[in-house]
Amino acid sequence: MKLALLGCGTVGSEVVRLMRTRGEELAARVGEPVEIVGIAVRRIDRDRSHLPVEASLFTTDALGLVKRDDVDIVVEVAGGVEPARTWITTALGHGKSVVTANKALLAEDGPALSAAAKAGGADLYYEAAAAAAIPLMRPLRESLHGDTINRVLGIVNGTTNYILTQMSQTGASFEEALAEATELGYAEADPSADVDNYDAAAKAALISSLAFHTHVDIKDVYRESLRAGTSSTGALTQGVSAADIASAAAQGRVVKPLCIASREAEGVSVRVHPAMIPATHPLANVNGAYNAVFVEAESAGRLMFYGAGAGGTETASAVLGDIVAVARNKRGGITAFPPEAAYSDLPVQPIGEARTRYHVSLDVVDEPGVLARVAATFAHHGVSLATVHQSGRADDAQLVVVTHTAADKQLSDTVEELSQLTSVHQVTSVMRVEGE
């Protein structure tokens, strides 16, 4: 079985190393040897003498490598949307099965790639695209395909989880925790993809598509950053502060970077943002750079998938699992029926219709009647209060309100009106409360 590898960075190098060191095991599992016959790279002159592979295998002509008649499987770990899209569609069009870890491309163009795989009689596998070594795509795609999944709650980005873990456990500020994450190699020099939740949004699109058998585009995923800025809909957001962390802890909760996907009466809801969850929730103890996904299914019940969500070796492990699967299919003369071929087109719910609980902090004037005016504003928009805590600070006071379940639009309208009250200096924080 002949394999072409596109990309030889952190993940690609590990794929090469593992295939060479575990060659006999892989051959036994497939039924014949799987041989790397070419490796496409951007720069041919880079020193790769540390890799257990012949220098003659490297090429800068990725498309030419994909089109070679002797190539059976194409493994794409270069990343990016283009030229990866061209490489993959070309491979599928030539009947070559593809293994990829490219979440950005799949989230943007998944349906077209699945259609190309079906038309070409080839497999398209992408276990490594969402949670590295954690077996998640295959269970959603195969094991749970006969069940009805109602909700997925997960931590799918190790960088943001590390940052919030440090803020919670050491008292570090967001900036300090981000600097630590960068020093350890968890965050890039430009951390936007991670801390602004673009990475998590792409993963959420993939996970929710498989979970609910529908097409969810990354543009449909509501997204908020861990830092102050604007959401994917353009609304101002305040980010996560030390005060949020402390307030959550005082209430027996922790702040986590969540991916939330749920089946609704008239479609699905998909969002990624920081949120508070009970300290007793299984996800509350997923710390550092680890990931976990909590799945609620009608028949299987509650399932949790946990492990390292990033890293070259971890991601390469998932890639190798897919290589074995598609190689077995090739050897048997079959392809796996792509579940995407049977997808429906369920509408994605606007964020304004999403329903959850909320934690709202306000700086107010410490005078009689303030609490009544604040409570009346919530009531005016149909938002019921679960708890209210007030603490004094000289002439001012802080109110911390936790609501019962309400629609996001109701809460947004409430906050807008609260901001206009003369007795309210500032709405300092609004954070969703999940998992209760």
N, C-alpha and C positions, 0 to 999 in steps of 0.2 A: 504494500500500500504506500503510495507516494504522497508526500505532504509538502505544500509551499507555505512558508511563514512570512507574513507581511508585518514588519516591525521587529526590532531587536533591542528595545529599551529595557526598562526594569522588568516588565512582564515577559517580553519576548526572550530575553536572555535566560530567564528561569525556565521557560518552556523548553528551550534548547538543552539546558543542563539536565532537567528532569527526564526528557526523552532519551538522552544519551545514558544517563546513569540507571534508568529503569527500563531500558529497552527490552530486556528479556521478559520482564513482568508484563509490559504492555503487549508484546507479541503473543504471550500466552492468553491474555484476556481478549485480544482481538481475534486470534487464530492465525495470524501471520504478522511478520514484522511491519512496523510503520516507520518509513524512512523519510527524513527531511532531505529534499532534493534541491531546495533553493530558499534563500532568505533575502527578502527585499529590505533595503535600508536607504535612508536619505543620503548618508555619507559613506562612501566605500573606504575612505582613507582612515577612518577611526580605528584605534587599536582595540581589537577584540581577541587578542591572543589568549585571554583567560578563558574563553569559551571552548568547550570540547567539540569543535566543529572545524571542518576544512575551510580555509580562506576562500577557496574557489567557489563555494556555495553562495557567497554574497553577491548581490547585484543591486543596481539602482533602478532597474527596469521592472517595477512591480507588475505592470499590466502584461508585459511579455511573459513573466513568470506564471501569472494566473492562466494565461492562454495555452501554456505548454500541454501537449497531448498526454504526457506521462503523469501529470498531476491529478490526483483523485480528490484531495481535500485541501482547502485553503483556510488557513488560520490567520485572522486579521486582529492584530493587537497594536496597530500603529496609532489608533485614535483619530478623533476629528471627523467631520462630516464628509468633506472632500479632501483627497481623492478616494477615501475609503468606500464611499457609496459606489463609485464607478468600478472599483476593484471587485466589490462583493456582487454587484449586479452582473458584471461580466462573468464571474466565476459561476454563479447560479445559472446564467444563460447557457453556459457550456456544460451544464449537468454536474458541476463539481460542488460537493457539499461544503458548507462554510461553518466555521466556528469563529465567533467574535466576542469580544468583551466591550464593544463600542456602544455604551449606553446612550450617548448623545445622538448618534445616528439612528439607533433603534427607536428612541423616543420621538424623533422627528419624522422618520420614514419607515417605521416598522411594517405597516400594512403593505406598502409597495414591495418591500423586501420579501415578505412572506408570500406575496403573489408571484414574485419572480422565482422563489424556491419551488412553489407548486408547479409553475409552468415549466421549469427546467428539470423536474423530477429529481430534485436535490433536497438535502436537509439543511436547515438553518438553526443552529444551536447557539445559545447565548447565556449559559449559566453564570458566567463570570461578570455579566454586565451590571448586576444590581447589588450584590453583597459579597463579592469575591468568593472566599472558600465556603461560605454558608450555603448549603443546599436549599435553595428557595425557588428558583425558576422551574426546575424539574418537578418538585412536588405540586406547584401551582398548575403547571402545564399538563402533568400526567396523573400523579397520585390522587389529587383532589378534583380532577376534572369531572367526576361524576357527582360531586357534592355541590352544595350552594354556599358560597362564601358570602357572609354578610358584612364583615368588617375586617380591615387590616390596620394595625397600629404598630408602627415600627420606628426604630432608630437606624437610619441607613447611611449616615455619614460619620466616619470616625473622628474627623477634625472637629466638627461642631460638638460632638459628644465629649471629646477630650476637653474642650474649652469650658463647657458648662460643668463638667465634673470638677475641674480645677476651681472654678468660681464657687462651687458648692462646698468642696472639701477643704480648700485652703484659704478661702476668702479673697482670692485674686480678683482683680478687676478684669473686665473683658479684654482690655488692651494687654494686660500682663499675661493672661492665659493664652491669648493669640500669639504673643511673642514666644512663649514656651513651646507652643505647638509648632511654630515655624522653626525654632531651634532644633526640635526633635525630628523634623522632617515630615510632620503630619500635615502642615499647611505649606502651600506654595508661597513664593515671594509676593505674588498677587493672590490673596486668599478669597477673592470675590466668588469664585465658583462654589467654594465650600460655605463660607460664612453667610453669603447672601442666598444660599439654598438653591442655586441653579443645579448643582449636582444631585441634590436630593429630589428636586422636581423631576429630573429625567428618570431617576429610579422609580419615583412614584408613578409616573406614566406607564412604565413597563409592568410594574407589580399590579397596578389596578387593571390594566388591560387583560392580564392573565387571570386575575382573581375573578373578574366580573364578565369575562368573555365579550369584551367590547373594545372599541378603538379609543384610547385616551391619548390625545396629543399633548406634548409638553406645554403647549400654549394654553391648554385647558386647566392646568394645575395651578391652583392659587398658591402664592409663595410670599413668605415674609422672611426678612433677614434677622440674624441675631443682633445686628447693630442698627442704630437709628437710620432711617431712610424712607424709602417708599416701597409699598407692596407691589405685586405683579399687576394690580389694578390701578396703581397710582396713588393709593391712599398713604398718608403719612403714618409711619410706625416708629415706636420709641426704642426698640431693641430691648435687650435684657440687661438689667442693672443689678448691682449688689443688693439694692433694696428689694427687688423682685425675688432674688434668691433667699434673702432673710425672711421675707414675708411668707414665702412658700414653706420654708422650714418650720416657721412658727405654727403653721396650720397642718403640719404632718404631710407636706407635699414636697416634691422636688421638681425642678425645671429641666425639661429634656427637649432635644430637637426632634420633633415628631413628624413622621409621614403618616397621614390619616386618610384612609380610603374606605368609603362605606356605600353599601347598596341602599338607595332611597326609593320611595314609592314611585317616582317618575324618572329614574335615572341613577346616576352615581355622583358622589361627592369626593373630590380628591384635593388635598391641601398639604402643604409642608410649612411648618412654622414652629417656633418655640412654644411650649405649653407646660402647664403644671399637671402632674399626675400624683396620685397617692403614693406615699413612701412604701406602701405595702404592695403596690403593683409590680408584677415581674419585671417590667422594663425599668423600674426605678433603680434597680441594682445592676443595671448594665452600664458600666463605667469606663472611663478612659477612652481609648480608640476603638472599643468593641462595638459591634452592631447586633441588633436583634429585631426580629419581626414576629409580632403576635397576631395570629390568625384566628378568627372566629367563624366556624363553619356549622351549618345546621346539623349534620350527622356526625362529623368528626369531633365537634366540640371545639375547645380551645387548644391551639397548638402554638408552640414557640420555637423559633429557629434562631440559634445564637452562635456567635463566633467572631473571628477576625473579619472585618469588612473591607480590608484593604491590605496592600503589601504585595510585593512581587511574587514571592513563593506561594502565598495564599491564593492569589488570583490565578497563577499558573496551575495550581491544583485543580481548580474548577475547569480551566481550559482543557487540561488533560482528560478529565472525566468526559467532556464533550467529544474530544477526539476519539476516545475509545468507543463512545456510543455511535458516532457517525461512521467510524471505520467498520464496526460490526454490521451496521445497516448496509454499507457498501458491499461488504463481503457476502451478505445474504441476498443481495440484489433487491433491497427494499428501501423505502424512505418512510420516515415517521409522518403520519398525517398531521399537517400543521394545524394546531387548534385555532390559529388565527383565521383559517379558512372558514370556520363556522361562527365567527363573531357576528354579533348584532351591533347596531349603532345606537347605544343608549345615550341620551343626552347627559352632559356633565352639568351638575347643578351650579348656578352662580353662587359666589361666596355669600351673598346677602341672604340666601335661603338656608345656609348651613346652620344647624342647631347644636348648641353646646352650652356649657356653663362658662361664666366669666369671672375673673378676678380683676377688680377695678380699684386703683388707688387714687385718692384726691387730696390735694392740699387745700384746706378751707379756712375761713375765718372762724375763730373760736368764739362763737356767740350763740345765744339761744335761738332755736328755730332752724339752724343750718341742717341738722340731720333730717328734720321734717321736710324741708325744701328738696333736699337731695332724694329722699325716698319718694316724694311726690313726682319728681321728674322720671325716675325709673318706672313708677306706676303708670304715668301718662303714656309711656310707650309699651306698656304691657309686659314689663320685665319684673319678675318677682324676686325679692331679696331672700337669700338663704341665711346669710350671716352679715353682721356689720360690726366692725371694731373701730373704736376711736381712741386716739392718743393725743394728748395736748403737747404743744410746743410754744411756750410764751403766749403771744397773741394769736397764734395760729394753731391748727390741729390737722391731723391726718386721719382720713377715713379710709378704711379698707373694706370693700364690699365684695362678697361672693354671691353671685346670682344663682337662681335656678335656671334650668334650660331655657334658652331663648334663641331667636333667629339673629344672625349676625347683623342684619339690617336694623332690627329693633335696637340692638346694643349700640350700633354706630349712631343712630339718631339720638339715643339717650346721651351719649358722650358729647355730641355736638351741642345739645341743649345745656348740659351741665357746664360746658366751657363758657357759656354765655351768662351764667349766674354770677351776680356781683359777689356773692359769698364764697364762690369757688375760685381760688387763685389759679389752680392748674389741675388737669387730669394727668397725673404723672405716669400712670401705667395702665395698660389694658392687656390682659393675657388670658387666653383660653384655658379652661380646666377640663381635662380629658380623663378617660379611664375610670369614671366613677358611676 
